[in-house]
């Protein structure tokens, strides 16, 4: 839906936003290394993460993409995993056509290299047990034909939408939903939400201080 693009835009505006997948050089899925030229070591990731958290020091909230305990081979620190689980959850949405276009543009910005194609084929092969051999063979044929948009659309509808079925408003109490048909507009909306939450957090902190004084 454009989560990475939104995080990058928020950070560009000076808001506390961290692209964990960018730091890890992995997008957190079976296709996570496609489009990256190298892998990040755990030590380097932790150093970069510390730098980013220092940059956001003092902010009452930090924008992050919801992740598990690992991104590829990179382990996230337990305090960060807990913070994401207990934090304020916002659902980003986008039409299928926009999602497909963003996937192809983000994963294969200049067109696929031989390494990219090798990784895509290997990732599709790993999905045989989830999608079935026949479906995977169809997708491999589309890769050979250069129909990357067709591959991305099929993966969205036949795999990822089923895999992340719990990320739906009726199944999870999201604080807000934000449409990402336009990244700048989505960043505007998230910036407004941040300002409102920050004001509420400051008010709560002042009330707590006053109560302690009494």
N, C-alpha and C positions, 0 to 999 in steps of 0.2 A: 504493500500500500504506500510505500514511500517513507517508511520510518527513518531510515538513514538520512535521506535528503532533508527531512524535517529537523532532525537533530543537528545536522550540519548548519542549517539555516539559523536555528536558535542560537547555536554557539557563535555564529558570525555576527549576530546581533548583540552579543555580549551577555546572553543569558546562560545560566549554569546547565549545560547540556554536555553529556559525554557519550561518544560513539564507542561502546565497548567492542563491537565487532570490528570496527576499524582498527582499534588498538591491538586486537587479537589476530588481525589479518585472516579472519575466518567469519563467515556469515551465520554460523551456528546450525547449519543444515547439512544434509548429505552432499549438497552442492557447494558447501561453504568455502572451499578453496578456489573455486572457479573465478578467474579474473584477478586473483592476487598473484604476485610474482614470487613471493617467498612466504615462509612460515615464521611466526614469532615464537621466541623462546619464553618460557614461563617467567624467567628473571627479567627479561626486557619488558614483557607485558606489565609486570608489577611495578617496574620503574615508571613506565608511561602512565599507568593508572594513578600512581601516587602524584605525579605531576598534574594530572587533570583534576584530581580531588583537591589538591592544594589551590589550584586556580579557582575552584568553586567554594573554597572555604568561606564560611560566614553566611552562605545562602541557606535559607530555611528548607529549600527543596532543590533536588537535582533531577533534570530530565534524563531518563535512561530507557532503553528498550528492555522490555521484560525478557529476562534470560533465565536459564536453569543454572545449575552449579558449574557447568562447563560450557565453553565455546570451543568446539573442536577438541584439541588436546590441552587447551588452557583452562586451568581451574580458577574460578572466581573466589575471592576471599569470603569466608562464611558471613561476616558482618554485612557484606554487600548483598549477598543472596537473601539474607533475612530482611534487609531493608527493602528490597524489591518486593518481597512477598507481603510485607506489612504496609507498604506505601500506598499512595493514592494511584489507582489504576484508571487510565484513560484509554478508550478504544478508538483507534484510527481506522477509518473505512475509506474505500475507494472502489469505483466500478471495475468490473473484470477487465475491460479493455485497457484502462489506465494501469492496472496492476501488471498485466502482461507486457505492456510497453516498457514499464519501469524495470521489470525483471530483466528483459533483454538488454536494455540500455545500461543498467547497472552492472550486470554480470559480464556482458560482452561489449563494452563501450566502443572499441575500435573494430569490432568483428572478432570472431573466435580465432585464437592461435591453435596450432597443432596440440599444444599442451592443454588448452581449454577443452578442445574436443575430446581428448583422451580422458580428462577428468569427468566430463559430462557423461561419456559412455560408461565409465566405471561406476559413477553414481547411479545411473539408470539401472545398471546391472545389479546394484545392491538393493534395488527396490522390487525385485522380482517377487519376493515373498510377501510384499504388501500389495502390489498392484496386479500381480499375475504375469506369467511369462508372455502371454499373447500381447497384452497391452504394452509391456516394455519393448517387445520386438517392434511394435508399431511406432513407438517413440524413437527407437534407434534408427528406424528407416527415415523418419522425419529429420533426424540429425544429419543423416547422410545426404538428404535432399536439400539441406540448408534451411529447413522450415523451423527456425528457432522460436518464432512466435507461436506456431502450432504446438510445439513441445511445451512452452511455458503455459499456454492456456490449458492444455490437458493436465499438466501437473497441478495447476491451481484447482481445477474442478474435480479431478479424480483422485487427488492425493492430499494436498495441503488443506483444502477446505474441510475434508473429513478428519484429518489429523488434528486440526485446531478447532474442532467443533465446540470445545468448552469456552472459546473466546467469543461468546455471543451474549448480548445484553440480557437475554432471558435466563442465562445460566451463570452469570457472573455480575456482581454489583459494581459496575463501572461508575466512577464519579462523573464522567462526561463522555460524549462521543464527538469526534471531530472528523469531518470529511476532508480528505486530502486530494480532491480533484485538482487543486492548485496548492503547491507547497507554500508559497508566500502567504496565502490566505489562512492556511492551516497554522502556520507559525504565528500569525496575528492572533488567532483564536487561542492558541496555547499560551501566548504571552499574556493575554487578558486573564486567563485562568490562573496563571502564575501570580500575577499582581493581586488577584482576589484572595488566593490562598496565602500569600505572603502577608497581606493586611490582616487576615484572620489569625495567622500564627503570631504576629506581633501583638495583636490585641489580647490573645490568650496568654501570652508570656507576661504582659503587663498586669493582667488580672491575677496571675499566679503570684507575681512579685508583691502586689498590693495585699493579697491574702496572707502571705508570709509575714509582711510587716505588721498587720493587725494581730 
